[in-house]
């Protein structure tokens, strides 16, 4: 692999490239990664205040700036500028740009440090460590350049505030910005490094003293005034000057890491303009990680205030070229060249008025950092190395073969078929695409959108011509003509089935028609933009591709009756793993209806950007790599809107191949230019030069120019086998079993009665009660019987416990306790024995009993049954002598929770009349009797509710949202535990729980087997538990240690997320897709519901008003609703975390403990009724309830989904590139190390 200069990279450069690759563009810059600053590093302070300018900072090493090479002093301003000469007093505040002085502006805005909180530090640094760090940053952005600075200027704006003006903006209160500019110089060149750490930019506009309004900040360079007699503006470069651009400074980069921007600002190459970095990262192993290049064939040159100036070809400057300028796509720029007007500007940036007396320079330019495209997350075809073809063959097409590799399996289409292996179609066969379109579009300057839904889209593709015909029906007349330029809405289908040149792949070969596309259309000179979102879902049961399209935004008005012409064009598609991007600028011509004998014609320019994300198989290293860039050639474009039928039609002819200019001979093969004359059901095979051959698709016969369908059913009557019906279809056939027959596992049709007998008992397909209550006996054939175990009665399908204590079988001086399938005897107080035989004698009293007797004896109350004296607290013991978990003072009415030793748990004492939701920390005694197996009973298919009842986990099947109460059974019995919280992993089908007796955290597979304990150490009282099924982590609350922790699913790599400002944390839930965490804290003084990112960042209170005892909460991934139950307000409530309003779902609940959601229902456990209650969210009403056989307290509840919700986060694939914990955040992820990892090779980064 060659470096950018064509030479083999030196070892240090390869190491740097590898480091950059590992960090990835996804990693955000942390504040710790800024250059060192502060008094300890020799920094000077800029005087606090507004519009301050520093004294001259004398430099030992001169700076180069544009074409100057003798700058030996700079000035630092409060307002985000490093000046090359002392700014005049009238320009201390922002307002004019470009200024009269040379300026480097990493964040030009009206900033303020008056309160002394914010600081501006600056220094020149000649130390080797800092100069080397600067060199590394520069070489990230310019890998082909050898640069070793001799001096560095470091300026840091730390926690600076926005200037608020006379009317303070409440939205900016407390907002602070931190950023850094580093100017590094050698003898021959100077570079600027701008650093914007994550969360460093909290505001993007400031109050303009001149305009008396909020204006955006600016990132720019300016040469200042030039000339001796006649002064004029020198070169200047604006890289960001609107809110969207400024917001993206910390999210994007031109140097391989978010928040890092590198520019060459002084050298012979920068005489006419600063050059941004253009990084191409590559590794020696042959994998290319190149920043996609944006293709701008035609970019309009505009005045700031003019949106209709004459279009001219334009390119911005590049290294070594005074006239061209290559911009990396990491900036995601909108290229807009700017000629300076001869008058005041009323353009994009109101704060920078252009004076009349200044003369424009022809090389002036404005490059905006545009909005970063949201592509969700790129995910892989298969991430589980245990997956093999043996149990995943169904994921491949029937026309594909499955092959196992070391890390997983891959599918590939067999000969004669094309696709990605998951989806395959016959080569050369016509294809149909069906789908729906909805939109909300503003036309022209209208303030009212045109809204349409459920509109049909149909497309027909002649694959061997690469020709696609797309029709969208029932488009309103007010919109139809204005959508004519949007041919690429259907053009994406043309890309999917474009004619492939040798060695190149169309969209279907790459994606199999399963991908997401997001496109953005900007109409040059027209405000607003249009966003296109399309979801392609592969081939349906009818053999048609399916697509859903959503359009939203603003388009220019095209008059009724107009026609639109689009010239043939080319577009570059840039490929990297699981992502394809493209961008282009092209024109369309509108011919309006004839008026006064003339038909006005106008030509407009629009810019397209699109991102395509898809699944790919990562396991087959032998598969040829795709070219990093392919060129789509659209040879003809036809667009039409039929006003009578209200149908929008697009037709395009497409081919895909190498990047070429013009029409070289290689493109003249008839297969590529669709002049081959092959049948519509044939594939065109290119040969040397202009030679080609036609080959009928599989399922057809002929010479290729004429192909006939093969009737396999007639030619091969036995093709389907016996007892079948053969149905012929174009290109294929289908087999069905005759009536009375069905397909066997071998794929043959067998009589229903001839099926092999099934041992329902062994397979677990019987309907007997659970093994703890009944047994299944196989009686031959397909028959079996059910019978209840001793201690239970019933028909074997429903067995109820026999109460052996009615009548009692114990000694007369003993208590009888009934247990499932058995009973227990315990001698009464004053007697001792095994309960079957009791003799006089005292048994040893418990601590609770001793304390109770001591208090009563001291108060002179000999009889415990007598009324207790006023003001005296006497602890309450249960029937076994243990402390009751909720203790109340009989005189004051206050209640609180105690631990197993009777000590009050801090923060649990509630107000008068309120009983806190205390948990028992003592497991019930294990009774003698029939042994109860601890193995999990496998669940039948479907969705189930799982709920905890002391030492058991039970399952309750759901049919739709209805509880199938007669089929409720025990899933797991662990009698020595008190299970509180439950969580379910929909990927591995495992249930996780917290136990407060040991205490511990355990799990068990729903496929069967023994439960295991995954965490035993350093737990106090683990209660709520939640699971991130995408990132593969568990989170839990601990109310005794007052903290929230995270760990891997096997309990390893534990890390404490929070251990402050928590009193009684209980419920916890995750939003895996967006990377958010939510939890309750029923702190009696300040109950609250909090949220944070999964990495613990951005912690904040979500709800704090009108809460008393918030217990359980649940997040529904389908509706994005967060719901909770409160045992103090007796309410169930919901909210959308992104919106402030909350909704009271139901009031008057008894004593809710935990809650889960599924479909239209909430399901909660209730302590007073000992039941599971269903609440219909739509009608806010309790619709059903279920009471288990045993009336004891119910705890946690969760939903065992039959399949996981769709979606992915940044930790879904390859652990997000992290060495240890990958914790998802909205739009990203953070790599964290577990606690106590001294000596472990762990890397933390964002």
N, C-alpha and C positions, 0 to 999 in steps of 0.2 A: 504494500500500500504506500503510495507516494504522498508526501505532504503537499501543501498548496503550491510550493515553489517547484514541485517536480522532483525534489530530492528526498531520499529516505530520512525520516525524522530522526533527530538525535535522541538518545535515551531519555534525557530530561524532558524533551518535548513530548515523547510518547507517554511518559508518566503523567505530564500535565493533561494531555488529551484524555487519558484514562480517568484521571481524577474528575475532569469535566463531565465525561460520560456518566460516571457513577453519580455525580451530583445531579446531572440532568437539568433541563430547563424547568422541570417541575419543582426543584428545590428553591424555596424563597430565601432571600438574604436575611440573616438574623443580625441583631444589633452587635452581637459579639464579633461578627465578621467585618465590621467597619475597621478602617485604619485606626490604630491607637490614638487617643486624643485626651485632652485634659492637662491640667497644670503639671501632673507627674511626667508628662511627655514633652514639656517645654513649650506648651501652647501659651499664647497671649489671649487676653479677653478683649472682646469688643465692648465698648461702653454700652451699658444697658440703656434702652430707650427706643424711640421710633425714628426711622430714617437716619440712622447713625452711619458714619463712614470712618474707617480706621485710619490712623496715621500710615504713612508709606511703610510697607514691609520690604526692607532692603534684601535683595537676593544675592547669594554668592554664585549661583548658577543661573545664567540668563534663560529666559523663556523665549520660545519661538511662537508666533501667533500670526496666522495667515501667512503673509510674505515677509513679516518682520522677524528679526533675529536678535534684537538688542534690548529686550525688556528686562530690566534689573530691579524693578520695584512694582508691587501690586497693591491694590487697596481692596479692603473687604467691607461690604455693606451689610446692614441688618437685612436688607430686602432681597437676599439670595443672589448677590452679584459679586464676582471677583473682577475688579476693574483694572485695565492695563495702564490707566493714567487717572489722576485725581478727578472724580466727577465734579462738574460745576454744581453750585448750591441749588440751582433751579431744577437739577435732575436728581436730587437726593431721593425723591419719592418716585415710584413707578408712574408711568403715564405716557412717555414717548418711547417708541421703539421703531427703528434702532436708535440707540442713544448716540450722542456725539463722541463718546469715548469708546475705546475697545472694551468689550465685556464678555465674560463667560458667565452664563446664567443657568445654574442647575435648577433653580426654582425662583424665578423672578416674580415677586408678589409683595404686597405691603405687609411686612412682618413686624412684629412688635415684641420687645423684651423688657418693656417698662416695669413689669412687676418683679423683675429680678429672677424669675423662675427659669425662663429660657436663657440660653447662653449661646454666644458665637465664639468659637475658638479658631485660632489660625497660627500657622508657623511654617517656616521652611525646615525641612528635615533632610539631612545628608547621610543618615545612618544606613548601613548596609541592609538591615532587616526591612526597613521601610522601602528603600529603593528597590530591593528584590521583590517585595510584595507588589509594588506598582508595576514592575516588569512582568510579573506573572499575569496580572489583570490585563495588561496591554496585549500580551501574547495570546490570551484567551480570545480577544476580539480580532487580533491580526496574527493568526498562527504562522503565516509565511514571512513575518517581519522579525528581524533580529534587532532587539531594542534593549539597551541597558542604561537606565537613567543615572545621571550623576547627582541630581537634586530633585526634590519633590516638595510641592506646596500642598499642605493639607488644611482644608477649611471645613469646619463642622458646625452646622446649625443644629443645636440640641434643644428639643422641646420648645421651639419658638411658637409664639401665638399669632393668630391673624389680627391685623388691625381692624377694630370693630366699627370705628366711626361713631357718630353721635347716636345712632339708633342701633343698639347692640342686637346681634342676631342670636336668639336663644339656642339655635341649632349648633352654633360654633362655640358655645360655652364649654370650657374645659378641653377643647380640641388642641392638640399640639403636634407639630411636625418636627421630625428629625431626619436629616439627610446630610450628605457629605460630597464635597468636590475635591478631587486630587489632580494636580497639574504636575506631570512628570516630564523632565527634559533631559535629553542627551545633547551632544554637540551638534547633531544634525536634525533632530526633530523633537516635537513636544506633543504629548497626548493628554487628553482630559478624561478622567474617570468619574462618573457620577454614580453614587451609591444611594439607593432608596430601600431601607430595610422594611421587612414585613411590619405592618401597622405603624410604619414611620410617617406616612402621610395620612393624617386624619382630617384635613380640610384641603379643598382644591381651589377655592375662590377666596378673595379678600375684598374689603371695601376700598373702592377707588376714590381718593380725595378729589380727583378731577371730575369723574363721571358721577360721583355720589351714588354709586350702586356697586353691587358685587360683580367682580370680573374674575375670569380664570387666571391662574398662574401661567407662566411661560417658561419653556426650556429652550434656550437659544444661545447663539454666538453672534457677535457683531464686531466688525472691524473698526467701526467708528468713522468719523469724517476723514476724507482723504483730499489731498491737493494743498497747494500753498496759497494761491490767489483765489481761485474759484473752488470753494469747498463743495463736496458732494459725498453722499453716503458710500462707504465702502461695501464690501461683500458682507452679507449677513445670512444666517441660517436659523430658521425657526423649526424646532422638532416637535413641539407640543404647545398648543395654545387654546385648547378647549377642555371642558371638564372631563369628557370621556378620555381624552388623551392623557391628561394628568393622572386620572385614576389608575391608568394602566402602567404608570412608571414602575410601580413595585411589583406588577404582575407579569411584565414582559421583560425582554432583554434583547440586546444585539450582541451579547458576548457569552451566551451559554448558561447563564444563571439569572433567575428572575431578580429584578432590582438592580442589575449591573449594566451600565451603559458606557461604552468606550468610544472615543472620537479622536481622530488625528487632527490636531488643530494648528500645527505649525511645521511646515516643511515645504520643499519645492512643489509638492503635489497639492498644497492647500492654498495656493495664491488666490484662487477664485472661489474657494468654499471649503468648509470643514467636511471631513470624510468620516462617516460613521463606520463602525466595525461591520465586517461581513464574515461571520465565522462559518467555516466548514470543518466539523469535527470528524476525524476518522481514526480507526483502530487498526492495528497490525493484523488482526485476525480476519480482515476482509470485510467486516460489517461496516456499512456506511451509515453515518448519522449526520446527514447534511441538513442544514436549515433550508427549507424550501425557498426557492427564488420566486418572486412575484413577477409575472410577465406583463409588462405594460407596453403593448405595441403602440398604442395611441393614447397619450395623456394630454388633456387639454391645458393650455396655458390661460390663466384667468387673472384679471384684476381682482383685488380683494372685494371691491364693491360691485363688480360686474359679473353676471352669470351668463352672459351671452357674447363674450368676446370671441374674436376669430381663433378657431382651433389651430394650433401649430404643433408639429412633432416636438417632443421634449424628453430629454433624459437628464438626470442630475449627475453631478461630478463623481467620478470614481478615482481611485488611486492611479496616478500616472496619466490621467486624462482630464484636461481642463473642461471638457464639455459633457462628459458622461458621468453618471453617478449611480452605482448599483446599491440598492437598499435591501438588506436581508428581511425575510418575512417575519422574523421574530418581532420586528417593530410593528408588523402588520400596518403599514402606512397607507394613507391616501396621498398620492402624489399630486400636489397642486403647485404649479409654478406660478410665481407672482411677479408681475411687472409693477413697479412702483407708480402710482397715479400722480398726476400733477395737481393734486388738490387733496383736501381732507378726506380721509378714508372713513367709510361707514361700513366697513367690512366685518369680518368674523370676530375680530378682537377689539372690542370697544375701547379698551384702555390704552391702545397704542395708536394715537392719531398721527397721521403722516403729514408733516408740515409742507406748506406750499413751496417754500424756497429750496427744497431739496430735489436733487436730480437722481433718477433711478439708475441703478446698475443693472445691466442685462443679465447678470448671472444670479440675481437674487432668487431665492427659492423658499417655499414653505413646505415642510413635510410634517404631516400630522400623525401622531401615534394613534392608530384607530382602535376601536373596541376589539378586545380579544375574543375570538369565536369560542363559544361554549360547545365543546365536543363531548361533554360528560367525561367518561373515562374509557380509555382504550383497554379492551380486555381480550384475553386469549381464548382460543378454541377449547382448551381443556387445561385445567391447572392442577389436576390431581394425578400424581404420578402412578397411583394405583389403578387408574382407569385403563382397561384393556379392551380389545375387540370382543373378547368373550362375552362381556356384558354390556357392550355399547354398540354392537353392530347396527342396531336400529337407528343410530344417529347418522349413519351413512345412507346415501341414496340406494335404491334397489339396483341402480345402474353403476354402482361404485364398488370398489374393493376396499376392505379395511386392513390396515397393516399396523402391527405393534412396533413401538420403538422403546428405547430405554426409559423415556420419561412419560410415555402415554401412547395414544393411538392417533392415526390420521386416516382420512378417507380420500380416495382419488377415483375420478371417473374412469370407467373402462374405455377401451378403444371404441371410437364411434360416437362418444358422448363428450360433452364439454360442461364445465362447471367447477366448483370447488370441492366436490366429493360429497358434501352434505346435500347438495342439490345438483342434479345432472339432467341435461336435456340432450336429445339427439342433435349431432352436428348438422347444421344447415336447415333444420326444421323450423317452420314459422312459429312464432310465439305470440301469446296473448297476455296482456297485462290488464288487470281490473283493479279499481280502487275507488276511494272517496276523496273529495276535496272540500275543504271549508276555508273560509276566509273572512277577514275584517280589514277592508282596504279603503283608505281615503283617496279620492281622485282629485287631482289638481289642488286647488286651494280650499276645497270643501272642508267644512268642519264636522260633517256628518259622514260616518263610514258606511260603505256598502257591505252588508253582512250576508253571507250565504253559508249553508251547511248541507251536508249529505248530498253533495253534487257528484254525479258519476263521472269517473274517468275510465276510458277504454283505449287501449293501444294495441296495434297489430304490428308485428315486426317481421320483416322478410330478412332472415338472419344472413343468408348468403350475399345479400346486397348491403347489409348494414343499414337498412332503411326502416325508419320507425314512423308510424302514423298514429297520432294521439288526438283524441277528441274529448273535450270537457263540456258536459251538457248543462243546460239551464243556468248559464251565466247571465246576470241581469244586463240589460242594454246600457245602463248607466256606467257599466264597468267593462263590457266586452271589448270594445275597441282599444281601451287603454291597457288591456292585458296582451295585446298582440305582440309587443316586443319580447315577451317572456317565453320565447321558444324553448329555452333550456329547462323550463318546467317539465316539458316532455322530452327534452334533449338528453336528460339523464338516462332515459330508457334507451336512447340511441347509443350512448356510451356503453351501456351494459352489453349491447349486442353489436358493437362496431366490428367491422371486418378486421381481423387480426393479421398484421404483417408478421413475418417469420420472427419468432423470438419475443413477441409482444402479446399482451393479454388484455382482453376487454374486461369490462366491469363484471360480467357474469362469471367469467373464468376465475376472477379473483375472489369475488364475494358470494357467488352462488345466489345472487338476488336477495341476500339477507344483509342489510346495512341501514345505517341512518345517515341522511344527508341534511346538512344545514347550509343554506346559501344566503348571501346578502347581496342585494342589488342597490347600487348607488347611481342615481341619475344625475350626471354632472350638470350643475347649474340649476338643479331643482332641489328644494329642501326635503329632508326626510329620506327614508330608504325603505326597501321592502325586504322582509325576511321570509325565506321559504324553508319549511321543515318537512322532510319526507321520510317516512319509515317504510322500508321494503321488507316484507315478511316471508319471502321465499315462495315456493310453489304450493298451492292449495290442493284440496282433494280432487279438483277438476283439472289439474294440470296447468292452471293459470298462475302467473305471478301476481302477487297482491301488493298494493301500495296505498298508503294514506298520506295525504298532502295537506299542509296548513300554510296559508298565506296571510301575512300581517304587515301593514305599513302603509306607505303612501307612494302613488305612481303619478306621473304627469298625465294631464288630460289630453287624450287624442280625440278630435272631433268625430261625431257620428258620420259614418259613411266613408271614413278614411281607409286607405290601404297602407300596409307597412312592408317594407322590403329590407331584408337582412342579407348582406353579402356573405358568401362562404368565408369561414374563419377557421383558425387553428387555436387550440388551447392546450397548455401544458399541464399534465397531471403528475404531481410529485408524490412518490410512494415512500412511506416508511412503515414500520411494523404496525399493522392494523389501522393505519390512517392514510388517507389520500387527500391531498389538498390541491386546489387549482385557483388561479385568478387570471382575469383577462380584462382588457378594455377594448370595446368595439363600438361600432356605430349602427344605427338603424335610420332609415329614411321614411318619413311620413308624407304621403301624398293626400292632401285634403280634397274633398269633393270640389268639382269644378264650379268656379264662381266667375261670372262676367267673361266666360270664354277661356279662363285660365284655371289650372289646378295648382294651388300653392304647394310647394315641396320644401320640407325642412329636414335637415340631418341633425341627429342628436347622438350624444355619447353616453354610454353607461358602463359601469364597472361591475364585474362579477367576482365574488369570492365564495368559495365553497369548501366545506370539510366533510369528508365521508369517513365514517368509522364502521368497522366491521370485525367479525371474528375470523381468525386465521389459525391454522394448525402450526404450532411452534415446534413440534416434536421431530419432524422429518428434516434432518439437516442435509439430506441428499437432494432435496427438491431444488431445482434451479431458482436462483434468486431473480426477482423481478427487476427490470431496469429501474433505477431510482427516478427517472423522468421519462414519461411517454407523451407523445403528441397526438391529440385527438384532432383529426381533420374533418371538418363538417363541409362537405362539398356542395350541398344545396340546402337551402332553408325555405320553407313555404309556410306562411301564416295566413289565417283567414278567420274572420268572425262572421257567422251567418246570423244576421239580425232576426230573420223570421223564425229560425229554429232555436236561436239563442245558444248556438254551439260554437265553441272556440276550437280551432283545428291547428295543429302543428305537424309538419312533416320535415324530417331531416335525414340526410344520408351521411353515414359516419364510417371512418376507418381509424385504426389506432396503430401507431408505429413510432419510429425514432423521431427525434427532434431534427427537423429539416427546414431549410429556407427554400422558398419557391416550389417548383414541381420537378424534382429530379427524376431521372429515368426509373429509379427503383419504385416510384409510385405509379408507374404506368402499366404495371401488370393488370390485366383485366379483373383479376380477383379483388384488387385493391380499389379500383375505380368503378366497380359495378357494371362493367360492359361485357361480362363473361357469357351471358345468356343461359346460365344453368337453370334448371327447374327450381321452383320455389322450395321443393323438398329435397334439395341437393346441396352438397358442400362444394365450394370451389377450391381446388388445390393448386396453388401457384407453383410454377416451374421456373426454369431459367429464363431470364429476360421477360418476354411477353407470353411465354408458353404457360398453359394451364390445363387442368382436366376437371371434369364434373363428375362427382360421385354421389349417387343417391344416398339419402340418409337411411339409417337403420330402420327397417320396417317398410321400405319402399324398394322398387325394382325398376330398372330402366338403364338408359345410356347416360344418364346424368342431365341431359338436356330435357328429357321427358321422363318423369318418374311416376310409377303407379303404386298404389298401396298394395301391400302383400296381405291377402286374407289368410292369416295363419290358421284360422279355425277350419277353413275349407281344405287347405293344402296339407294340414297336419291334424286330422280329426282327433287324434289321441294326445294332442299336445298338453291338454289339461289333466289327463288321466281319467279314471273311471268315476262315475257318479257325479259328473261335472257338467256345467253349461259353459261353452266358450263364446265370448262376445268380441267381435272384431271392432277395432277402433283405428283411425288413421295412424299408421306407423307402429301400432302395437295391438295387443289384445288383452282381455281380462278373463279370469276364470272365476266361476261361482259354483258353489255346491248345490246339487239338486235338493229339493225339499226333502226333509227327513235326514239330511246329511249335514255334517259340519267339518270344518278344517281341523285336522289333528295337529299336534305339535310338529309332525314331520311335513306338514303342508299338503297332505292328501285328504280327500273327502271320505269320511267314515260315517257309518250309520250311528245315530245318536245312541242307540241301545248297545252298539258294539264297542263302545268305549271301554278301556281297561277299568276294572273296578278301582275305586279310590278308597284308601284307608283315611277316612275323615279325621279319625282320632290322631293319627301320626302327623298328618299334614296340618292339623290345627284349623281345618275348615268346618268343624262341627259347631253346633249352637249350644253345647253344654255350658253350664256356669263355669266360672274360673276354677282352676285346679285347687285353689284353697278351699272351695266349697263343694266341688263335684268332681266326678271322674267320668271319662268317656271310655266305653268298652266297645272295641271293634268286633262285629259279629259276622263278618264275611261279606263279599260282594261290595256293595256301597252302603251297607247298613251298619248302624252303631246304636248303642243305648247310652243314656245318661242316668247317673244315680248320684244322690247326694252323699257326701262324706258323713261319718259319724259326728254327731253334734249339730247337724243341719237337717232340715226337712224340706220337702218339695218334690217336684217331678224331675229333678236333675238339670233342667234348663234354667230354673229359677229356684235357688235354695236359700232358705232363711235360717238364721241361727236359732237353735233350740235353747230356750232359757232354762238351764239346768237348776237355776235357783228358785224355780216355781214348780213344785215345792223345793225347799232347800235340801241339798244333800250333805250339808256341812253339820258339824257339831252344834248342838243348841246354843253353846256359848261362843259361836263364831259368826262372822259376817260371810255372806256368800256373794261373790262378784261374778257376774256372767261375762264371758269373753267369747269372741268368735269361735264357734266349734267346740268350746270347752267352758270351764268355770274355774273359780279360785276360791279357796276358803282362807279366812284370816281370823285368828282368835280375837275376841273382844278385849277391851282394856281390862286389865286385872287378871288376864289369863294368858297362858303361853302354850304353844304347840303348833302343829301343822294345819290346824283348822278343821281337820277331820276328828282330831282328838285334842281337847283343850283342858288343861288343869290350872288351878289357881296359881298365880304368879305374874309379876309385872314384866312386860317386855320393855326394852330400853326405849326411853322417850327420845323424840327428835329434838333438834335445836329449837324449832318453832314451838313445840309443846312445852319445853323447859322455860322458854322466855315468857310464854303466855301464863304459865302457872306462877312464875316468879313475880310478874307484875300484879296479878290478881291477889297473890298472897300478901304482897307489900301493901296493897290497898285495903286489906282486910276483907276481901271477898272470897270466902271459902268455896262457895258453890259457883262454878263457872256458868251455870245457867241463869243465875240471878242477874238483874240489870247492872250494868257497869256504871261506876261513878262518873259524873259529868267531868269533862276535861281530861279523861284518862284514855290513852291509846293502848289498845290490846291487840296484838297481831292476830290475824285469822289464819288458821291452819286448815289444809284440806284433809280428806278422809285418810290419807296416808301419813299425815303429820308434817307434810311439806308446807312451806309458806305459799299462800295463795298469791299469784303474781301481782294482783291489784289489791293494795291495802288502802283502807279508808279510815279517817278519823271520825268516830261516831258522833262527836260533839261539834266539830267544825265543819264537817262535810267535805273536806279536802281529800283527794285521792292521789295516789302515786304508784309507781312501779317499783318492785324490789327484785333483787337477784336471788339466787338459790340460797344465799346466806341471810336473806332478810334485809340486806342493806338497800336503802333508797337509791334508785338510779337517778343521777343528776339530770335535771331538766324535764322530769316527767310529771311533776306535781301540777295538777290542773285546778281550774277555778271551781267554785261551788257547783255541785250538781252535775259535774262532768266526770265521767270515768275514762281514764286514758286507756289506749289499746295496748295493754301490757301482754308480754309473751311469757308463757311458762318455760322455764329453763330446766325443768325436771321431766324426764321421760316417764311415761306410765310404767308400772311394774310389768315385767314379762311373766305371764301366767303359765303355769304348767298345763300341758294338754297336747293335742296333736301338733307336731312341729309344722311351722309355716315356712315354705320355701321362700328365699329372698330373691330368687331369679325373676327377671322381668318376663311377664307374659306377653308374647308378641302381639302388637296391635293389628287388627284388620285394616284394609285400605280405607282411605277417606280422611276427613278432618275431624279432630277430637278436641274436647276440652280436657285438660289435665288439672286436677286440683289436689291439694294436700290436706290430709286429715290426720293430724298428729304424726303417727309413724307410718302412714300409708300415702301412696299416690294413686288416685283413681282416675279412670278415663270415662268420659261421657261422649259417645259418638254424636256427631251433628249430621243432620240431613237438611241441606240448605242452612238455614239459621235455627232450625228446630232441634231441640234436644231429644235424642232417642233414649228416653229414661229407662226403658225396660232392658236396654243393652249395656247399662253402666256396670263396670266391673273394676276390680282392683288390678292395677298395673304392677305395683311393686309394694311389698310389705317389709318395712325395716322397723320393727317394734321398739328398738332401743334409741330411736331418734325422735326429735320434734322438728319436722320439716316445715319451714316458713316460706321461703321464696322458691319459685319455679321459673325456669326458662327453657325454651325448646330450640334446638338446632335443626332447622328444616333441611340442612344439607346432609348431615350424617344421621338424621333421625335419632337424636339423643336428647334426653331430658336431664337438666342440671338442677340441683337444689342446694339450699342452705340448711344447715342443721345447727340449732343453738344449744344442743346438749353437749356434744363432744368438745367444742364446736368444730364444724367442718363444712366443706363443700364437696359434693359428690356428683356423680353422673351415672347414667345407664343407657344402654342402647334399647330403642323400642323394637329392634329386631329380635330381642331376647338376650339372655345371658345374665351374668352376675353384675351387681352394681359395684362401682369402685369409688374410693375417696381420693380426690385429687389435691385437696389442700387441708392440712391439719394444723399447721404452725401459725403462730402470730395472728390468731383470730379472737375476737371478743364476743360479739353477738352478730354474726352475719345474718342479714335479713333479706332485703331485696336483692334480686339478681337479674341481670339482663345480658343479652348476647348479641354480638355483631356477627351475623352469619356471613358477611362479605369479607371482613377483615380477620375473622376467626379469633375473636376474643370474648372473654366474659368480664363483666363489670359487676361489682357488688357494693352494698352499703354495709357498714358495721356501726351499729348504734352504741356499742360499748366503747369502742376505740374512737368513735366520732370521725370516721373517715370513709372515703370512697377509693376503691382500688380497681386495677385492671390486671389481667393476666391472659396468657395463652389458654386455649381450650383444655390443655392437659394440666393446667395449674402452674406451669412454669412461667418464668420471666415476669414475676409480680412487680407492680409499680404503684405507689400511692399517688393518686391524682389530687386529692384534696384531704387535708387534715386540719383545716381551720374554718371557723364560722359554720360549724355543723354541731347540732345538739342532739337531735333524734332523727337522723336520716333513715328512711325506710324504703319506699317504693323507688324503683329505678327502671328506666326503659331507654331504648336506643332508636335512633333514626339512621339505620345503616347506610342508606343511599346517600344522604346528605352529610353524614359524619357528625350528627348531633347527639348529645346525651341530656337526659332529663331526670330529675329526682325530686322527691318530697322530703321535707324536714318538718315534723310535727312539734317542733320547739313550742312549748306552751306559751312563751312570751312573744314569739315572733314566728309563727308558722309561715312557711313559704314553699314555693315550687321554683327550683332553679334549673338553669340550663348552661351548657358549655359545649365546645367542640369535644370530640372524643379524646383529643390530646390534652384536655384540661384548659385550653386557651379560651378566651372570650367568655369567662364565667360571668353570669348575670342572673338577677332575680327576674323570673318570668311572671309570677303571680304572688302577691303578698297580701292583698286586701280580701276581706271577707272569707278567711280561712280559719279553721279551728284545729282539726285533727286530720290533715290530709294523709291518707294511708297509701293505697295503691294507685298506680297510674299506668297508662298504656298508650303506645303510639301506633296508629293504624297506617301502615305503609301505603295502602291503596287510596285513602281519603286525605292523608297527611294531617289527621286530627290527633291532638293530644287530649286524652280524657283522664279524669281522676275521680276518686270517691273520697268523701270527707265524713268521718265518723262523728264530727262535732256539729257540722251544719246539716248533716244527714242529707247530703246532696251528691248527685253525679253531675259533673260539668265537663265541657269540652271547649277547646279553642284551636285555631290554626296558629302555630308558633310564629308565623310571619305577620300576623295581624293582631291588633291590640284587643279586639272584642272577644268576650267569652260567652258561652251559652249554657244556661242552666238546663240540663237535660231532664232531670227528675228530682223532685224534692220528696221528703218524707221517708227516706230510706231508714232501715232499722239501725244496724251497726255494721256498715260495710268495711271489709278489711282489704281485699285485693280485687283487681279488675283486669279484664282482658277484652279484646274486641275481635269480631269476625263478621264480615258482611255488614248487615244493617244493624247488628245487635252489639250491645255491651253485655258482658256476663260478670257478675261480681259475687264474691263469697260474703255471707252475712253471719256475724257471730251470734246474734240473738235468735235467728231462726235456724241456724246450722244448715244453711241451704245455699245452693247456687241459683242466682236469680238472673233472668234474661230481661233486658230492657231494649225496646225498639227505639232506636235513635230518631227515626223519622217521625214517630207519633208521640215520643216522650212518655212511654207507658211501659210498665212491667207486664210482660206477656206470658211468662212461664216461670216455674221454679222447680228445683229438684232437691229432695232431701235424701241423703244416703241412709242405708239401713241403720247404721250406728249414729246416734245423735250426739256427736262430739264436735268440738270447735273445728271449723274449716279455716285454712290459712291461704297460701298462695294459689293462684290460678293462672293458667296460660293456655294458648291455643297451639295445638300440634297440627300445623298446616300440612296438607298432602303434598304441596309443592311450594317452593320459595317464591316470594314476590320477585318480579323481574327488576333488573337494575344492577348497577355495579358502582363501586367506589374505587378510589385510587389505591386501595390495599388489596383489591380483588386478585390481582395478578402478580405473581412473583414477589409476594409480600411487599409490594410497592417499591421494590429495590432496597428495602431496609435490611440491616443485619439482624435486628431483633424485633422490637415492637413497631409495627406500622399502625399508626392511629389516624383514622380518616378525619378530614375536616371538610367543610363545604368547599368544593372545587379543588381539593388538594389532599395532602397527607403530611404527617410529621413522623420522622423516625426517632424513636426514643429508646433509651437503654433501661433495662430493669433496674430496680434498686439493688444495692449491694453487688455491683458488677465489677469490683476492683480486679484488675488483671484480665478482664474479658475484652476481647477485641470487638468493641461495639462503637458504632458511629451514629451520632445524633445529628439530624439536619431536618430542614423543612423543604 
